């Protein structure tokens, strides 16, 4: 961390505003840091001496106080800054995010505003797994995030990996936009949450894969063909055999198979 001259320390000040933000990991806590009457880190050190950095670039001060942040923390910091009148406009977010190795643009800003509305349980998972803006971007397709928020709370108990969590988010968004009932999208004890959502999203693919797996279980001397009869699909079986004894033997083997 870059730090500053001792001459900027003051014993006390009154009428200061506190930024309602604290990162989930580290934060400078040896002194309270003020920028234009706003104490940036009062959430982690309420009674320490005060250092006034009002003459410094605010985006630099934010980085020096809070250090590297996850995207969830950046969204929470952005939301906290918007609650202090005029403060959000003073910060160069492109500069701040550049120091965070992240690009700032209109989409990022909109996503930050949306992420700050999501359930704390989901945000805890997203922070722990270092979810990126790209991982969370599909949620922007839902206009009212309150619709999907109860489902996102299950991320805490289900604890998916980052990659699997991203796929679950994609499926939840698709199924929600397809007007599936919220209760039907909740995890259950019958199957893994991702497997359940995948089957709901891709019923034809699942059925086709199941048929292919069943066909692969047949012995080489059996050929199975699907035929349509009215509104249903039936299977036509062809057995290759050399004589009656061979046929009886092969039929006996078939009768022992579980899927017959």
C-alpha positions in Angstrom: 0.0 0.0 0.0 1.2 3.5 -0.8 0.9 5.7 2.3 1.1 9.3 3.0 2.9 12.0 5.0 2.3 12.3 8.8 1.3 15.9 8.3 -2.1 14.9 7.1 -3.0 13.4 10.5 -5.5 15.3 12.7 -6.7 14.6 16.2 -10.4 14.9 15.6 -13.2 16.3 13.4 -16.9 16.6 13.7 -19.8 16.4 11.3 -18.2 13.6 9.2 -20.1 11.2 7.0 -19.3 7.5 7.2 -19.1 5.3 4.1 -21.2 2.2 4.8 -18.8 -0.3 3.3 -16.3 -2.8 4.6 -14.6 -5.4 2.4 -14.9 -9.1 3.3 -11.2 -9.6 3.7 -8.5 -6.9 4.3 -8.8 -3.2 4.8 -6.4 -0.4 6.1 -7.3 0.0 9.7 -4.4 1.8 11.4 -6.3 5.1 11.1 -9.6 6.5 9.9 -9.2 7.8 6.4 -11.2 10.9 5.4 -11.8 12.3 2.0 -13.8 15.6 1.9 -15.6 14.9 5.2 -16.3 11.3 4.3 -14.7 8.6 6.4 -14.0 5.7 4.1 -13.1 3.0 6.6 -15.0 3.8 9.8 -16.7 0.4 9.6 -13.4 -1.3 10.6 -11.9 1.4 12.9 -14.2 3.7 14.8 -11.9 5.2 17.4 -8.5 5.6 15.6 -6.8 8.8 14.7 -8.1 10.6 11.6 -6.0 11.1 8.4 -7.3 13.7 5.9 -6.5 12.8 2.3 -8.9 15.2 0.7 -6.2 16.6 -1.5 -5.6 13.2 -3.2 -7.4 11.6 -6.1 -10.4 9.8 -4.6 -10.1 6.7 -6.8 -6.5 6.3 -5.6 -7.5 6.8 -2.0 -10.2 4.1 -2.3 -7.7 1.7 -3.7 -5.1 2.4 -1.1 -7.6 2.0 1.7 -9.4 -1.2 0.4 -6.8 -2.8 -1.9 -7.7 -5.5 -4.3 -11.4 -6.3 -4.2 -13.6 -9.1 -5.7 -16.2 -8.0 -8.2 -18.9 -8.5 -5.5 -17.0 -6.1 -3.2 -16.6 -3.6 -6.0 -20.4 -3.7 -6.6 -21.0 -3.3 -2.9 -18.6 -0.4 -2.7 -20.2 1.3 -5.7 -23.7 0.9 -4.1 -22.4 2.4 -0.8 -20.9 5.4 -2.7 -24.2 6.1 -4.4 -25.8 6.7 -1.1 -23.6 9.7 -0.3 -24.8 12.7 -2.2 -22.4 13.8 -4.9 -19.7 11.3 -4.0 -20.2 8.9 -6.8 -19.6 11.6 -9.4 -16.2 12.5 -7.8 -14.7 9.0 -8.3 -13.0 8.0 -11.5 -14.4 4.4 -11.7 -12.5 3.6 -14.9 -9.3 4.5 -13.1 -10.3 2.6 -9.9 -11.2 -0.5 -11.9 -8.1 -0.3 -14.0 -6.1 -0.7 -10.7 -8.4 -3.7 -10.0 -7.5 -5.2 -13.4 -11.1 -4.8 -14.5 -12.7 -2.8 -17.3 -15.3 -0.2 -16.4 -18.1 0.6 -18.9 -21.8 1.1 -18.9 -22.6 -2.6 -18.7 -20.3 -3.0 -15.7 -22.0 -0.1 -14.0 -25.5 -1.6 -14.6 -24.3 -4.9 -13.4 -22.9 -3.4 -10.2 -26.2 -1.8 -9.5 -28.0 -5.1 -10.0 -25.6 -7.3 -8.0 -25.9 -5.0 -5.0 -29.6 -6.0 -4.9 -28.9 -9.8 -4.8 -29.3 -11.9 -1.6 -26.4 -11.8 0.9 -26.2 -15.6 0.8 -25.6 -15.6 -2.9 -23.1 -12.7 -2.7 -21.2 -14.7 -0.1 -20.9 -17.6 -2.6 -20.0 -15.3 -5.5 -17.3 -13.5 -3.5 -15.8 -16.8 -2.2 -15.7 -18.3 -5.8 -14.4 -15.0 -7.2 -17.3 -14.8 -9.7 -16.5 -12.4 -12.6 -18.8 -9.9 -14.3 -19.1 -12.4 -17.2 -20.3 -15.1 -14.7 -23.1 -12.8 -13.4 -24.0 -11.0 -16.6 -26.8 -13.4 -17.5 -28.8 -12.1 -14.5 -29.2 -8.8 -16.3 -31.7 -10.5 -18.7 -34.2 -10.6 -15.8 -35.9 -7.2 -15.3 -37.2 -7.9 -11.8 -34.4 -9.6 -9.9 -36.8 -10.2 -7.0 -38.3 -13.0 -9.0 -35.0 -15.0 -9.0 -33.5 -13.8 -5.7 -35.1 -16.6 -3.6 -33.6 -19.2 -5.9 -30.1 -17.6 -5.6 -30.2 -18.0 -1.8 -29.8 -21.8 -2.4 -26.2 -21.2 -3.6 -25.1 -21.2 0.1 -26.5 -24.6 0.9 -25.8 -26.2 -2.6 -22.2 -24.8 -2.7 -21.6 -25.3 -6.4 -18.1 -24.7 -7.9 -17.6 -21.5 -9.8 -18.0 -23.2 -13.2 -21.1 -25.2 -12.1 -22.6 -22.1 -10.5 -22.2 -20.2 -13.7 -24.1 -23.0 -15.5 -26.8 -23.0 -12.8 -27.2 -19.2 -13.2 -27.6 -19.6 -17.0 -30.3 -22.3 -16.5 -32.2 -20.4 -13.9 -32.3 -17.3 -16.1 -33.5 -19.4 -19.2 -36.1 -21.3 -17.2 -37.4 -18.1 -15.4 -37.7 -16.3 -18.7 -39.6 -19.4 -20.0 -42.2 -18.8 -17.2 -41.4 -21.8 -15.1 -42.8 -21.8 -11.6 -40.3 -20.7 -9.0 -41.0 -23.6 -6.7 -40.3 -26.1 -9.5 -36.8 -24.6 -9.9 -35.7 -25.1 -6.3 -33.2 -27.9 -5.5 -34.6 -31.2 -4.2 -33.3 -34.4 -2.7 -34.0 -36.5 -5.8 -31.1 -35.2 -8.0 -28.3 -32.7 -8.0 -29.6 -29.1 -8.6 -27.8 -28.7 -11.9 -29.0 -32.1 -13.2 -32.6 -31.2 -12.4 -32.4 -27.8 -14.1 -30.6 -29.2 -17.1 -33.4 -31.8 -17.6 -36.0 -29.1 -17.3 -34.2 -26.9 -19.8 -33.4 -29.7 -22.3 -36.1 -32.4 -22.1 -35.7 -33.6 -25.7 -31.9 -33.8 -25.4 -32.2 -35.8 -22.2 -34.7 -38.2 -23.7 -32.6 -38.7 -26.8 -29.5 -39.4 -24.8 -31.4 -41.9 -22.7 -32.5 -43.7 -25.8 -29.0 -43.8 -27.1 -27.7 -45.2 -23.9 -30.4 -47.9 -23.9 -29.6 -48.8 -27.5 -25.9 -49.2 -26.6 -26.8 -51.8 -24.0 -28.1 -54.3 -26.6 -25.9 -57.2 -27.7 -24.3 -57.0 -31.1 -26.7 -59.6 -32.5 -29.6 -57.3 -31.8 -30.6 -54.4 -34.0 -33.2 -51.9 -32.6 -35.1 -49.5 -34.8 -37.6 -46.9 -33.6 -40.9 -46.7 -35.4 -43.8 -44.3 -34.9 -47.3 -45.8 -34.4 -49.8 -43.0 -34.2 -48.7 -40.7 -31.3 -46.1 -43.1 -29.8 -42.7 -44.5 -30.6 -42.3 -48.3 -30.6 -39.1 -50.3 -31.0 -38.6 -52.9 -33.7 -36.1 -55.7 -32.8 -34.2 -57.7 -35.3 -32.2 -60.8 -34.0 -29.4 -62.4 -36.0 -29.1 -66.2 -35.3 -27.7 -69.3 -37.1 -30.2 -72.0 -36.0 -33.0 -72.7 -33.5 -30.5 -73.6 -30.8 -28.6 -70.3 -31.3 -31.9 -68.4 -31.3 -33.0 -70.1 -28.0 -29.7 -69.2 -26.4 -29.9 -65.6 -27.5 -33.5 -65.2 -26.4 -32.5 -66.6 -23.0 -29.8 -63.9 -22.7 -32.2 -61.2 -23.7 -34.8 -62.3 -21.1 -32.3 -61.7 -18.4 -31.6 -58.1 -19.4 -33.1 -55.5 -17.0 -34.5 -53.2 -19.7 -36.6 -55.9 -21.4 
